[in-house]
């Protein structure tokens, strides 16, 4: 380690920087030295990589070297407070500009100011409010476009944007328009390998998403998501997934819509689990109390709506449930990242995906070509895999706990596509495929039951597989209307129930 790096380590009183953080810090300062004072630079590092620690050391060193002040911009009040605390740990004298701060008569006493976008925009739009001698502006969570309105106040400053995902939240306003270059830090797999992040163990559940509508922001609308995720079938699937994979573990559930989150709360409450609901309508005191409860309750289940994707750090989370689909790569990384902090001796955490998100974006820990996405965001966004294609390629795998309930069966496999080809070759009606599928499911239930009542109970365990087989069949006959699928699902279950008559 160089003398300069040793100095960094010594000066960080309450925090010390890791080698990869020091490496990135030096790369950033190289750009500062070689580019004009009004240069705009973007820096990427995964959630949990310690971006706040890095830019706190940047502030400390910059203020010392340049005798100029630094402004840090965030989009949430919680992030302001967290950032201020970390800066204090680096012995940086800082002040939070919140709604109570109307003037800055004492600004000469501080090296750094931390502010929310809206608050600072309102203040700077008032001619009587002035920030003097600012040389560096750091923008946290820079992918949010609300920051653009402040650029006009800092045209002569070096602007450093920091984000885990250099992809704009507004598809019409790409980040390459505001930043001239991108520095990419260590990727998720490298941070996992070196022991800085926990690894995600992902379980995927097949979910039909073709009813979802895409809004003007490029993501699924809350209205269409609520319609899907509040229905009883999806609520049952969520509860079953939790009981199968995460029962008794500290669990954070992400939903798209307040109504969905409340339904999740009622579903888990009725099932006897220790659950709370949190959304952005909660007041400051309630939010604080709920997060304290979550921190200190080992089997806590917290159902939330996007509010905890940023500015929230609870390393003791064991399971993340994505009870929603998203087309936002940023949101995908943010949600899973809430569980990626290293906690005690735990090196992994669980992710339960109920939105085909991993199939859409790829594994959370796979390498991402951020430079390509930064330079060609349109190309990336246009090539996100469609839901119809995702569902077509999905292969249902019966969970191990279910296989035990059907252990007396000779076979559990039934390939709808190959059966359809066989039926067509035989010159029979396509519905023969459904009849053969029902017959095979019927035999599975009969083989593993003592009487007709047991068999009918086993039908409940087959609902996911029935839905999957119907979906595959509809692809084969090229009829994918939701009404037909719904009718066929009901008809399949009816015929399966009556198939047991006279068999016991």
Buried (B, 14 or more C-beta within 10 A) or exposed (E): EEEEBEEBBEBBEEBBBBEBBBEBBEBBBEBBEEBEEEBBBBBBBBBBBBBBBBBBBBBBBBBEEBEBBBBBBBBBBBBBBBBBBBBBBBEBEBBBBBEEBEEBEEBEEBBBBBBBBEBBBEBBEEEEBEBEEBBBBBBBBBBBBBBBBBBEBBEEBBBBBBBBBBBBBBBEEBBBEBBEBBBBBBBBBBBBEEEBBBBBEBBBBBBBBBEBEEEEEBBBBBEBBBBBBBEEBBBBBBBBBBEBBBEBBBBBBBBBBBBBBBBBBEBBBEEEBBBBBBBEEBEEEEBEEBBEEBEEBEBBBBBBBBBBBBBBBBBBBBBBBBBBBBBBBBBBBBBBBBBBBBBEEEEEBBBBBBBBBBBBBBBBBEEBEBBEBBBBBEEBBEEEBEBEEBBEEBEBEBBEEBEEBBEEBEEBEBEBEEBBEBBBEEEEEEEBBBBBBBBBBBBBBBBBBEEBEBBBEBBEBBBBBBBBBBBBBBBBEEEBEEEEBEEBBEEBBEBBBEBBEEEE
